[in-house]
Amino acid sequence: SEFIAEDGNEKFWQFLETVRELTVYKQGDSEHSYYNLILKKAGQFLSNLQINLLKFALSIRAYSPTVQMFQQIAADEPPPEGCSAFVVIHEKHTCKTNEIKKLLKKATKRPRPYLFKGDHKFPTLKEDGPVVVLYAEMGTKDFVKFHKILSEKAQKEEIVYVLRHYVQKPSSRKMYLSGYGVELAIKSTEYKAVDDTQVKGSNETKEEEDDEEESDVQGFLFGKLKQMHPDLKNNLKEFKKYLIETTNNTEPLKVWELQDLSFQAAARIMSNPVYDALKVMKDIAQNFPVRARSLTRVPVDKQMRNEIEENQKYFHEILGIQPGEARLFLNGLHIDLDFHDPFSILETLKLEGKVMHGLHELGIKEEILSKFMRLHIHPTDDSYALDIRHSSIIWLNNIEQDYSYSTWPASYQELLKPTFPGVIQQIRRNLYNLVLFVDPVQEDTGDYMKLAELLYHHNVPLRIGFVFILSTKEEIDGNEDAGIALWRTFNYIAEESDTSQAFTSIINIYHELKDGNVLTVNHVKDALRSEYPHADVQRILDVHSEYDEGRKAGATFYKKTGLGPLPQALFNGVPFNREEMDAAELETVILQRIIDATGFFQRAVFMGVLNDNMNAIDFLMDQHNVVSRINPTILGAERKYIHFRPTSVPFDVEDFSTFSFLDSQDKSAVISDSMKYLTKKDEDALYAVTIWIIADFDKPTGRRLLSNALKHLKRSSHTRIGILNNPSSKIKEDNTAIARGILTAFLTQNNSNIKSFLSKLSKEETAKSLAAGTKIAKFLIPGMDDDTFEKKYNTLGLDLIKTHQMFCQEVLKLLPGQMAVMSNGRVLGPLGENEFYAEDFNLLEKITYSTSAEKIKAIVKEMGNSSKSGSDLIMKIDALLSSLPKTEMRQDAELLKEQHSVVKVDPQQNEPFYDVFAIVDPLTREAQKMAHLLIV
């Protein structure tokens, strides 16, 4: 059950239903037949591949600690005496089902129990009811009694039902280990100087001893045999030698007998049939001292030796493996046996197996499946950068153009010259750029201004820019708002003198402020009067000031970037986190960032990617991690995916009663197969990114989300958009007018007409007219098939919207009316009211396309799938592959030659298989570990 639970909570409870009273078979049958019965029951929910993994997990007792943990929790309760099953309801215990109702009455007044991560909660939407924890052994009669009552209450959402394993009388029988490991290595012996003229060889000595006294070797008296058959002396000698070598006695070997021993072991393994070869390898590796003498007699084929040596040379060049070293690859992933144990390997096998099974179900087999598994689809860099080529950034300096930097060398090659560690090279290029987003009237703005001045005056090769976040009101008086007064003063001084002087004046204003004080209008006026006595201060600051140009640009850019609360800073576009934004620490952080970035530029220059004809800013902003907007929902590391699989039986999405009985995966399959899509053009093409919009479109927030998606679609050639309804109130005809209008348009109209019609429906005036009683037919646009639309609209019914809502609640876990967005199976939500703009859809498309969808699309294109099925396949494959945790790069480990030195075990036909590639010397410590695993 714990193995199945990892595949989904829903499956765990389904499995529970099938084994409700299974323990009745435990008494009559043998343990082996009971084990097979459980595997048969589990087989209803698991593929053949997963069943094999389950057997492996059971053999190493991978889930025993989990079950024991629950047993320990039950012991701490403690359990009532003589109860094989009991419930705990907010600190009150009972093992009688008729007492549950009484204990529930005042349960909420008692402390709520702590629930653990591994607890099994009965699937319900609401989790605010009283918590009932059942301690029982699944499959027993007592368990069934409690489970029936508790599951019914949980379905009615009266309680939160949690199950924990508890065995009243655990077996007292001792647990036997399924295996043990012993290291057997070749013993190193010292060389001793011996006068060989005085010492006879051991063989000669042995022969003389044999003649003098009768020797018994495995029951044969060779002294007597030689007397009886003197003519067979040589044959008896060979026979005796053979018997000595095949006994389990470990005899020392000569040094020259060891030199080809690994090759001889490989030859012995290769001489066996494929299905025995791994067993022979295990036997040799784990019983080496016993088998060593017999191996010295194995002849080594010259072709095999040459092939091994050529492969060794190839592995050294490609993978950096020295002769004698071992490597194990699983689907291209390096499994380090010094680091991994059977439990961690099982985890890897489960993750890989889940994806392989999913791909196999989608009809992807063998070489193409292997291609997909080897795709590296996780972003290599988690630090995203914003594009800083924006007109609202006011630059304090420009290293490439300002006269003060004219003596600095301008060639990127200077970066490759040796310097002392920590020295920042001064090059006349805008390689390092700092942008500060500040509100002039915030308390700590002065600190950032002073820091900018410090970096500027110390000739740090850093280009510094500011974005001032000011009021966006149409008319505002600078005599009332200090930020506006500062902005207009800045523009006045910049016009009278230059930008550098304007910055100097502003920084001086902040120098005049005492610690803890914020900027006021009087501070600005005093500074302006003292520096420009003849200036008309009133004219500069008033509502109709001519120095107000560009005031809104900074706030607009800041809002578009999606950055968090002010102040914010970007280094080469990458935002600083809150801890780094501490003004006291920021100088150190910036200098460290410059040193870190230098290494990146040095590599780029060395590899020829960056040359003197290129602009530094353009080079930086063309990197793959540069985005137009920072949205933590999209860029965050925590990602949730919905998996799709093909349905064996076609279902009608409008058949709500049948849909309600399907499990989560079948519900997902039905919705995905019946989904209609909007695209930029009418042409048939493969679309790499599939976005689903989930909202209540009869509410303004839902229509806004739809409108933003349509805006993005106008300029996107990679995306197609589907619609899912999640109504916030009870579904009736009068409160689903727009939702039904959208669905009808998808079912009856062509692509370009749907887009125009949806744009019209998403406007607020349309919604108000419909609410006032206007017929939807009034809003049909020219070119639409009016009759077909009206006929379908009037006969559509509400079942389709009900299936959508059920999918949203049971699969996506959204409450009624909550909004979400899905991109290739990745669920982003629930979303806030104004959390997703057109720029966010653009960012989502860019991230999805560049990290995974583009690579998947290339392989699907090779497969020759049509536009609709091909785009569906890209979405489903992306959801599977992207759900895998981030791993190291997969390696394409291949053999140069494989005729004479490779054991190749072919997989079962029509089943997904792991691609396991092992490079090993059969007489090493690694071979002892690897042989067992390879056999499993």
N, C-alpha and C positions, 0 to 999 in steps of 0.2 A: 504493500500500500504506500509506503514511503517513497519507493521508486516511482510509482505512478503519480504520486502527488507532485513530484518535480516537473511532470509534464503538464500540470494544471490542476487547480483545486477542484474544478468541475469533474474531471476524470476520476479523482480520488473518491468523490462521493458516489459516482456511478459504479465504480468498482466495489464500493462498500455494499451497495444494493445487491450485487450479484453474489456476494459471499456472506450474506446475512446470517445463515445458520450452517455454515460449512463445517464447523468443528464436530458435528455429529458423525462425520466420516472418519474423524481422527482415531476413534476407538477401534473400529473394525478393520481398517486398512493398515498396511505397513507404512512406515514413514516415507518410503520412496514413492509409493502410489499416491499418498497424500500430497507430497511435493509436486508430483506431476499434475494432480488435480488443480492445485493452486496456479501452476504455470498455464494450464488450459484456460482457467478463468481469466487470468491476466492477459492471455492472448487475444481476448475480445477487444482490448484497448491498446494493445501494443503490436508493432510490426515484428516480423521475424528477426530483424536486426536488433530491435530493442529487447526481445525475449532473450537473445544470446547475451546481451549486456546485463540483463537481469540475472541470468545464471552466474555470470562472472561476479556481479555485485554480491550475490548470496554466498558464493564460494569464499569470498574474502571477508564476508560479514560486514559489509560497508555500512549497513544501516542499523547494526546492533547498538551502537552508541546512542542513536536517536531514540530507539525504543527504550533503552535503559534510562535515558534522561527523563522520559515521561513516567517511567516506573518510580524514579527517584522523587519526582514532583508529587506523585500520588502518595508516596510514603511520608512526605512532609506535611500532607494535609491534616491528620493521617486518615486512612480509610476506616469506616465503621467496621466493627468486628463481624465476621461471617458474611461479608458482602462480596460477591464476585463482580458487581457493578454498582456504582453510586454516582450521584450528581452533587456538585457544589454550586449553590446559588448565593453569591455574595456572602461568603464565609459560613453559610449554613449547609450541613450535609444531610443526605438521606439516601437510603437504598430502596425506598418504596415509591413506586410511581404515583400512588394516590396522594402523596404529600407535596408533589411538585407545585400544584396550584396554590397551596397554602403558603409555601415559601416564596412564591413569586409576588405575593400581595404587597409586602413592604420591602422588597428587594432593593429598590432604587434608593432607599434611605440608608442602606448599609454600604460600606466601601466597595467600589467596583474592583474586580480582580485584575491583576496584571496579566496581559496576554503576551506570549512569546512569539518571536518571528516564525518559528516552525509550527505553531498551532494550526489545527485544521478547523477553519470556520465554515459553517454551512453557508453556501452562497446566497446572500440576500443583498438588496440595495441599501437598506437602512441598517445602521450599526449603533443606534442610540438606545436600544432596549436593554432590559436586564440580561446579564451574561450568565448562561447556564453551561457549566463545564461537566461533561460526562466522562468518567473514568471507567473504561470497560475493555474487555477483550473482544475484538470484532469477530463475528461469526458464531458467538454464543447466544443462547436463548435469552439470557438476561440483557444482553446488549440490544437484541431486537425489540424487547419490551420498551426500553427507554428510547431507543432510536425512533421508533414509530411515533411516539408522543411528541418528542422534541423537534423532529423534522417537520411535523405538521404545524407546530407553533411557529417555527422559524419561517416557513413558507407564508404564514399569515403576518409575518414581520412583528410578532409579539415579543420574540426573544432573539438574542444572539447565541447560537448553538455552537459550542466548541467541543471537539472530541480529542481525548488524550488516551493513549494506550495504557492499559493496566491489566496485569495478569495476577490474579489472587494468589495462586500457588506456583511460583516459578519452578522450573525443573531443577532438582538438586544435582543432576548429572553434570560431571565436569565437561568443559568445552575442550575439544581437541583441536590443535592447530592443523591447518590443511597442508602445511609444508614447512620446511625450514631451509635456511641458507647457510652453507659452509664455504669458506673460500679455500680453494686448493690451488696453490701456485707452485711454479718450478723453484726448487730450493737452490739458492746461490751458495756455492761452496768455494772456499779459498783454494788457490793453487799452492801446492807444496813442492819444494825442490827435492826431487828424489833421484838417486843414482840408478838409472834404469839398467845398468850392466849387472847390478847386484840383485835386481828384483825380477822374478818371473811374472809373466802375465797371469792374470787371474784365471783365464781359460785353461792354460797349461796346468796350473796348480790343481784346478778342479778335475781335469782329466786324470791326473795321477791319483788324486784322492778317490775318484770313481773306481779306478782299477784296484786300489788297495782295499777299499771297503764297499760293501753294497750300499747303493744310495736308493732311497725310496722317493720317487716323484709321482704324486697322484696315484699311488698304489702299484706303480711299475718298479720292479727291482732290476735296474739296468745292469748291475754287475753280473747277475745270473744270466740275463738275456744275452749279454755279450759272450759269455762262456758257451752258451748253447748255440748261438748263431754268429760265429766269428765273421762269416762272410757278409753279414748285414751291419757291420760296425758303423759305417758312415750313415746308413739310414736311421739306425737307432739314435745316433748322435743328433741328427736333425729333428727326430721325433721328440727327443728329450728337450732340445732347445725350444721347440714349439710349446710343449707342456709347461715349461718354466715361464714363457712369455704370457701364456693365457691364464696363469694362476693369478690370484689377487694379491700375491706378494709384491711389494714395491722394491725393485732392485735399482741401485744407482746406475745412471747412464753415463757414457763417456761424453765429453764436450762436443766432439765431432758428430755424435749421434743426435745432438740437439739442433744443429744448424738448419735442417730442413723440416723440423717437426711440424711447424704450422702448415706448410705446404702438404705434408703427408696426411695431417688431420683433415685438411680440405679435400684431398683426394679420396680419403675414406668416406667422407660425407657425400661427395659427388657420385660415388660408386653405388649408392643406394637409390631406390625409387624415391620420387618426390615426397610421397606421403610418409616415408620413413626417415628422410634426410634430417629433418629438424629433431627427431627423437635421438638419432645417432649423434648429432651435434651436442644435444643436452647431455647425453651419456658421456661423451668424450670430455666436455668442459667440466662436468661436475665429478667425474671419476678419473681425472687425468693421471694421477700417479699409477693407478692400476692399469690404465690403457696405454701408458707411454711406450713400454717396450714393444707391444704389438704394432704401434704406429711406425716404429723405426724400420719395419720391414715392408711398409707400403711404398710401391714405386710411384714417383711423381711424373705425370705426363708432361712432356716438354711444352705442348700447346697450352695446357692449363697454366703452367708457370709463366709463360710469355703473356697470356691474357691477364693474369692477376697483376703482373708488373706494369703492363700498359694501363690498366684501370687505376692502379695506385698512383701512377704519374698524373693521370687525368684528374683524379680526386684532389691531388695536391694543388693542381693549378686552379681548379674550379671552386673547390670547397675548403681548401687549406688544410686537408687531412693528411697527416704523416702516415707512412706505412706502419701497420700494427694498431693504429688508433681505430676506435669504433664510433659509429654514428647510427642513430635510429631516427627515421623520418616517418611521420604519420600525416598523410595528405600534405606533404611538403613542410610540416611543422617539425622543428628539431626537438626531439625528446631527450633531454639530458638525464641519463640514468643515475648520475650522482646527485641530482636534484629531485627527480621525480620518483615516487613510490607507486605501488599498484593503485592506491586510492586516488592520487592526482591524475594518473593515467586514465583511470575509469571516468573521472570528470571530463577529461579531454575527449574521450571516446563518446561519452553521452552527448556532449555539445556538437561534435562533428556528426555523430549519427543522426541527431535530430534534423540537421540541415540536409544531410544526404538523403534521408527518408523523404523529407519534404520535396526535394528536387526530383527524386525518383517518382513520387506521386504525380508531379507535374509533367511527367513523360520525358524527363531528361535522363539519359543513360550514358554509361561508360566514359568515352573520351571527353564528351562535352560536359558531363557531370564533373569530371576531374578538372576541366578548364575553369568551371565556375568556382569550385572549391579553392583553387589556387589564386583567385583574384584577391588583390589587396585593396579592400574597399573602405578602410577606415582612414580618416584624415591623419596625415603624418604630423601636422602641427595644430595644436589645440589653441594657440594664441592667434585670434583673428585681428586683422588691422582694418582701420577705416581709411577710405580714400581722402587724403588731405589736400587734394587739388581743388580747393573751393574758394570762391571769391570773398566769402565773409571772413576768412582768416586774414588778420592784419599782421604782416611780418615785421618784426623789429629790425631784422637784418637779412642780408642775402649774401652768403659767403662767395658765390660765384661772381657777383657784380659789384659789391661794395669796395671802395678804394682801400679801406683799412686792411683788407686781406690780399692786396695786390701782389705782395712779395711771396705768398705761399705758392708752392708748386701745384700745377693743375692736373697732372697725370695720375690716373688710378694706379699706375705701376709703383708709385711711391709706397703704397700699402704693403708691397712685398719686401721692402727694405727692412733689414733687421733693426729692432729697437729694444730698449730695456723693457721688461715686463711692466705693464700698467701705464706705459707712456702712450698718450693719445696723439696720433700723427695729425699734423695740420696740413690739410689738403684743400685746395680751393674748389671744393665741390660740396653741394648740399647733401652730404651723406647722412647726416644726423639731424633730425628735425623734431622739435618739441612744440606742441600746440597746447595752450592752456585755455580751458573754458572757464570764464569767471563772471560772477555777478559783482559789479563794482561796489555794492553796498554791503556785501557780506564781510563779517569780521576778519576772516583770515585772508582776504584778497590781497591785502598789503604785503603779507609774507611772501606770496607767490610773485608779486611785482618786484620785490627786493631781491628774490632769488634770481629772477630773469636778469636783473641789472648786474648782479654779481657774476653770473656766467658770461654775460656779454662783455663786461669790462676786463675779465680775465682771459679774453681771447680763446675761450673754449670753442672748438670747431662745431658749434651747435647753432643751427638756424632756429630762431625763436619766434613763435607766432601766438597771437591772442585772438580769442573769440569772445566778444562782450555780449552777455545775455541781458537784454534790456526789455522794457515794456513794448508790446506790439500794438498799443492803442493807436488809432489814427491820429488823434491830436492829444498832445501831452505837454505840460508846461515844465520847462527845465528848472523853474524856480521852486518847484514842489518835489521833484524827483532827482536825487543826487546822481543816480546812474545816468539819466538823460543829460544832466548838466555836464557831467564828465565827458560824455560822448561828444556833445556839441563843442565843448572846449577843445577836445582832442582834434576834431575836424578843423576848427578855426586855426589852431597852432600849426597843423599839418599844411594848411593852405598858405599861411603866412610864412612859414619856414619850411620844414620837411617832417616826414614821419618820425625820424629818429629823435628830432627835437621835441616833437609832441609826446613821445614816450618818456623822454627825460623829464618833461614838465609834470606828466601824470605821476611818475614814480616819486618825484619830489613832493607832490601833494600827499602821498602815502607816508613819506618819511616824516612829514609834519604831524601826522596822527599819533596820538599817544597809544600805548598798548591797551588793547581792549576796546578802543573807540571805533565806531563805524563812520564811514564817510558821510558828510552832510553837504548840503548845497553851499553853505557858508564857506566851508573849506575850499571848494572849487572856486567860488567868487574871489576869495582873498588871494588865492594863488594867481588867478587870471589878472587881477588888478595890479599885483606887484610885478608880474612879468611883462604885461602889456598895459601900461597905464592909460593909453589913449583908446583902448578897445571899448566898444559899446557893449557892456556886459549884458544889458537887458535885451538888446537885439539878438545877441548870440544865443541866449538861453530861452527866449519866449516861445510860445506855442507855434508861431509861424517862422521859426528860425530857418535860415538858408543853410545851416550847418547840420541838418538832421539826416542827410542822405546816408542810406545803408544801415539805419538803426535796427530795422526788423530782420536783416539778413542773418545776424548771429543767432537770434532766437529760433529762426526757421531751420537753420542748419543743425543746431543743437537738438531740436525736436526730431528732425529727420534721422539723426544718427542713432537715436534710441539709447543714449548714454544715461546713466543713473543720476542721482542728486549731485548738484554742484558742490565744490569745484571738481573739475575733471581734467586730466592731462593725457596726452597721447605722445608716445615716442615712436616716430616713424609709423604712426597710425595705430599702434598697439596701446590700448588703454592701460593705465595703472590701476591696481586694486586699491581698496580703501586704506589698508595698512601703509602702502607705499606713498599715499597722498599726504601723509604727515609732513608738514612744511619743514620740520627739523631734519627729517630723514631724506627728503626728496632729492637734495643735491647729491648725496652718496648714491642713491638709486639711479639717478640719471647718468652719472659718470660710469657706473657699472654697466648700464645698458649700452653706453657708447663702446665700452671695451668688448662686450659680448657681440655687438653688431659688427665690430671690426673683423672678427673671424669670418662672419658670413660674407662680407665684401671681399676679403682676401681670397676665399675659396672661389667666389664668382670671377675675380680677375684672373686667378691662376688657371681656371678651367676655360677662360676665354668667353664667358657668358656676359661679362661687363667689360666694355672697352671705351677708349677715350672719346669716341664719337657719340656715346649714349648719354642721355640726361639722367642724373642720379634719381631724381624724384619719379620720373616715368618708369625707370627700372624697378624702383621699390613698389610702386603702385600697380605694376603688372604681375606681381607675385600671386600665387594661387590662393593665399590666405587673406587677400584684400577683399573686403565686402563694403557694400554701400550703407549698411546699417548694422548696429549691434543689438541683437535681440536675444536675451538669455534663454527664452523658451526654445528658440531654434538652435542656438549654438551650445546649449547646455549639454553636459556629458551624459545625464540621465535620459535614456530613451526607451520608449515603450512601443512595441510592435504588435500588430495583428497578423497572424499567419493565415494564409489562404491555402485551400486544397481543392482539387476538383471533386464535384459531387458525383456519386455513382448513379443517382436517379435525378432526372431533371425536375425541379420544383417550380411552381408558379409563384412569383414573388407577391402576387395579389391574394394568394390563398393564406390568409392570416392564421386560421385554425391549425393548418398543417405546419406552418412556419414556427408556431409557438412550441411544438414538440421537438424541434431540432436542437442539437447541441451547438455550442458556440462556433465550432469550426464549420459545421454545415450551414449555420446562419450566415457566417462570413462569406462562404462560397456562393450561396444563393444571391446575396446582395451584390457581390462583385460581378457575378455572371450576368445579372439583369441590369447593371448600372449603364445608364446612357451618358454620353460625354459631349462636352463643348470643346471645340478647338479653334485656333486662330483662323485657319483656312478650311475650306470644305474638302480638300484633297485627302486621299487615303495615305497615311504615313505612319511610321513607327514613332510613338511619343515616349520619351524616356522617363518623364515625370508625370505621375497621375496624382492629382490633388482632389480630395473630397472635402466639400464644405458642409459642415454639420451645424445647423442652427434652426431656430424657429423663425421662418421667413415672414410670418405674420406679425412680427415684432420689429421695431425700428433697428435694434442692434443687429438682428439677423440680416436685415436688408442691407445694412451698411457693410457687413462682412462680405455679402454677395457682390455688392457694388465694387468693393476694393479688389475682389478676385477678378471681376470682369475688366477692370482697368488694367490689371497686370496682364490678362490674356491678350489684350490688344497688341502688346509688344513682345509676346513670348512665342517662340517657335518650338519649344521642347515640351510644353505642358498641355495636358487636357484636364478638364474640370468636370467633376460629378457632384451631384447634390443629394444630401440626405436630410430629411426633416426630423426635427426633435421638438415637437410642440410642447409648450410650457403648461398648457391647461388641457382639460378633457377634450378629446377630439370630436368636434362637431363640424357640420358643413359651414356654419356662419363664421367660425373662427379659423378656418383653413382655406379661405378663398385664394390667397396668394400662393400658398403651398400647392394647392390643386392646379392652379394656373401654370405654375412652373413645371409640374410633373406632366401635365397635358401637353405643354409645348415640347418637352423632350420626346414624348411618345408620338407626336403627330407632325412636327415641323422639321425643316432642314436647319443646318448649323447656323447660317448667317441670320436667318429669321429669329431663331431662338435667342441669339445674343442681343439683337435689337429689342426684342420683346422683354427679355429679362432686365435690360437696362431701364426700360420704362416701368416695369413692375417694382423695381427696387427704389423708385423715387417716392418720397413721402406724400406728395400730392395725389399720386395714384392710389396709395393705401387709404388716404382720407376719403377719396371719391368712392372707393369700393365699400368702405365702412358706412358711407352715407346711403348706400343702396344702388350705386351705379353698376350696371352689368359689366362683366369682364370683357364681353365682346366689343365694347366701346374702345378698348385699349389695344385691340389687335392692329398690327402695323401692315402697311401695304405689302403685298407679296405673300402673306400668310394664307394658308388654306383654311378659310374661316369656317366652312361647314364641318370639315373633319374635326377641327379644334372644338367647336361648340358641342358636337355630338359626343366626343370623348369626354369633355369637361362635365357634361351633364350625367354621364354614365360611369364616371371613374370610381365613385364610392370612396370610402375611407380606409379600406383594408390596407392599401399600399402605404398610407401614412402610418398606420398602426404597426406594420412590419418594420418600417424605418425606425419608429420610436422604440420598439422592442429591441432591435439591434443596438441602438444607441445606449439603452439602459443595461442590457444583459451582457453585451460583448465589450462595448467601449466604456462601460461603468459611468455613464453620464446621468445626471439627474434631469428630469423634464425641463426643457428650455435652455439647458446649458449649451454653449457653443464650443466647437472644436474644429481643428483642421487636420486632415490626414494626408501625408505625402508618402507615396509608395509603401503604404502599410504602417508608417510611423505616426502615432497619435500625439498631437500637440493639443493639450486641453486638460480641464476646461479653461476657456479663455475669458478674460475680463471684457468689459464693454468696449473699450477703445484700445485693445491690445494688438490688433492685427491690421496693418495698413497695406496699401498696394506695394510699398517698398519691402514689407515683410514677406509677401508672396514672392517677390523677386529674389530676396535673400534665400528663402526656403528652396526655391527652384535651383539657385546657383549651388547651394550646399549639397542638395540631393544629387544634382546632375554631375558635379565635379568629383564627388567622393565615390559614388557607386554606379549611378544609372548610366553614365556614358559608357563605362567599360562593359556593363551587362548588355546594353543595347548593341554594341559591336558584335558580341557573340550571338545574340538572338538574330541579328541581321544575317549572319553567316548561316544560321539554321533555316532561313527562308520562310519564316512565319509571316502570315498576312497582317495587315495593319491592326485590326481590333484584337485578334488573339495574340499577336506579337506584343502589343502594348500592355495587354493584361499579364502576359508572361513576364515582362520586365518588372512590372509592379510586384508580382508575387515572388519572383526570385530575389528582388531587392529586399523585400520584407524579411525573407529567410536569412540571407547572407549578412545583412546589416545587424540582425539581432545577435549574431555571434559576438562575444566579447573581443576587444582589441587584442591582437596577438602580434608576435614578431613577424617579420616578412617570411612568407613561405618560399622554400627553395625548390627549384626544379632539379632534383637529384636524378641524374640519368647515367646510364652505363655506356662506356665506349664500346665494349664487346661483352657478350653474354652467352657464348656457346658452351664454354668448358668450365666456368667457375661460378655459375650463378644457379641457385635453387629458386625456381619460379613456381609458386603455388597459385594456380588459377582460381578465380572466385566462382561462386555459384552463378548459374545462368539466371538472368532476369531478376536479380536482387542487387540492391546497392551494396558497394563494398568499399572498405578502407584501403587506401593505397599505402602499404607499409613497405618501406625501403630500409634494409639493414645492411650496414657495412661493418664487418666484424672479423677479427682473427679468432678462430675457434678455440685457441688455447689461452685466452685472456680472462681476466676477472669480469670484463664487460660481457663476454660470451656466456658466462655462468648466469648472469642476471637476465640477459636478453633471450636465451634459449627458452626459458619457461614462458616468458611473455609471448614470444612468437608462436609457441604451440597453442596457448590459450586463444 
